Amino acid sequence: MAQEISDKMIDELEILAKLDLSGEERERVRKDLGQMLDYIGRMNELDTEGVEPLYHVMPAVNVFREDEETGSSIREEILAGAPEAVDGCFRVPRTVE
């Protein structure tokens, strides 16, 4: 095991994760964390010379379209379906008195 998992570390983990571990569970967590840290340590042994960092698993491209001015107004068509309109706006029942 690369790094010994101390009781203090387990105590802090319990507090942060809001856990209440039994003695058996604490030992299982200690073993699992040790295995995870060992695996991460093995990754440091890999030769990554010339490997570009991966920022996203899928190629990221800008999918936004350019804004285009249309110049058309269909306000009258929209307001034609309204139950009541005043000065080019929908009229709705009062909600605040």
N, C-alpha and C positions, 0 to 999 in steps of 0.2 A: 504494500500500500504506500503510495507516494506521500500522502499527508495523513497523519493520525487525526481522526475525528474525536475531539475531546467532548467531555460531558458538558462543558460550557457551550460548545457549538450546538449540541443537541438541545440544551435548555433554551438558547436563543431561537432556534428553529421552532421549537414548541410555542414560544411566545408569538413569534411573527406569524405562524400559520394557525394560531389559536387551537393547538392540539393539546391533548392530555394523554401522553403515551405511557403504556405500562412498561415494565422492565424489559419484557420480551420484545415489545415493539421498538423500544429504544435501540436494542442491539441489532434488530433487523434494519432499522434506518441507518445505523452506523455502518453496517456492512454494505448496504446499497449505496450510500454516499461514497464510501471508499471505492467501490467498483466504478462508479461514475467518474470520480476524480482520476482513477488509474487509466480509464479509457481516454479521457481528455488529455492526460499526460502522454499517452501513446501517440496521439495526433500531432503533438509537438515534434515527434521524431520524423515525420514525413518531410520529404524534399518538396518544397513548394516554390522553388526558384523558377521564375518565369510564369507563374500561374497568376492570372488576373483575378482580383477580388470579385466575388459574386455579390452583387447588390440585390438582385431579384432573380427568381428562378425562371421567369418568363421575360422575354425581351420587352423593355418598357419603351413605348413610343407615345407621342402626344396624339390622343384620339379626338381632341377637340377640333371642331371646324372653325373656320374664320367667320366672324360676324358679318352678315350681309344686310344692308339696309333694303327693306322691301318697299317702303313708302306707301303701302296700302293701308287703309283704315276700314275696318269692318264693324266699327262701333254701332252703326245703325242696325246692321244685321243682328248683332248680338243683343242689342237692347230691344229689338222687335219681339224677342221671345220672353222678355221680362214681364211680370205681372204689372209692374208700375215703374216708370222711369221719369226722372226730373232733371233737367239741364244736362242731359247726356250721361247720367249716372243711374244706377239701380236705386230704387227707393225700397227700403226694408223697414220692418216694424221697429220701433224704438225698443232698445234692450236695457237702457240705463235711464233712470228717472232723476 
